Amino acid sequence: MHLLFVDESGTPPPPDKTDSQPHFVLGGIIVPEEVWPKLTSDLNRAKARHGVVGEIKWRYFSPARGGKPHSLSHLTDDEKGLLRTELFEAVAKYRSVRVIAAVVDTAAAYRHWPSLKSDDDLYHLAFKQLSERFQYFLQDLERISGQSTRGLIVSDNRNNDQDSRLKEFHQSLLAGGSFTSGYANLVEGLFIAASHHSPGTQFADLVAGAIFRSEFRGDSRFYDQIAASVRRGPNGQVAGYGLVYIPKK
């Protein structure tokens, strides 16, 4: 069994708000079931070393400028940088862990697909692309190993209505149709997990943040630490395999 943990960096906007939210990334980290407890232990040890109590979010690593206290408020900027490096090193050290993401240009996506009418539609499109790459990853493993390989998706919670609509959308993907991939390797049902209870979605949030910063801020320092874990094609290509651009570049 492989687990895909999903979280986003940035917010998918409605069609009339793309100027304020021109991009977002839906990031995912694929973790084999036997690695999941090890990665969880790595997170807990790193938090203990730095005296962190509570969940870790990408935005908490921003330089301190006042505001509401959070789990990293007591750390200096240098200490935050060290903690983030330790967490990305934990991802990179497991060769079986893979990173995938949907990288969305919001205004271009709405222009390219006139059928997209809402922020939910845009999020669902990114989720579909991400889930398809997870299915392709499982198919590749099954073909190489000759053994049945199953997968389960765990998504960070948003709000109750959004979560309910995403669950329905996920079920429609599994049911199949003329415009969807087959999902023969996925276990039915989408799990929604509050990030403060889910180490996996906390790692997904970090992955999404690193990719967002690399793609849209020209800062690849953090992406470079996990680049070797990004899913690649047979010739080493990332685009279309580990990073899916919406719409295609």
Secondary structure, 3 states (H helix, E strand, C coil): CEEEEEEEECCCCCHHHCCCCCEEEEEEEEEECCCHHHHHHHHHHHHHHCCCCCCCCHHHHCCCCCCCCCCCCCCCHHHHHHHHHHHHHHHHHCCCCEEEEEEEEHHHHHHHCCCCCCHHHHHHHHHHHHHHHHHHHHHHHHHHHCCCCCEEEEEECCCHHHHHHHHHHHHHHHHCCCCCCCCCCECCCCEEECHHHCHHHHHHHHHHHHHHHHHHHCCCHHHHHHHHHECCCCCCCCECCCEEEECCC
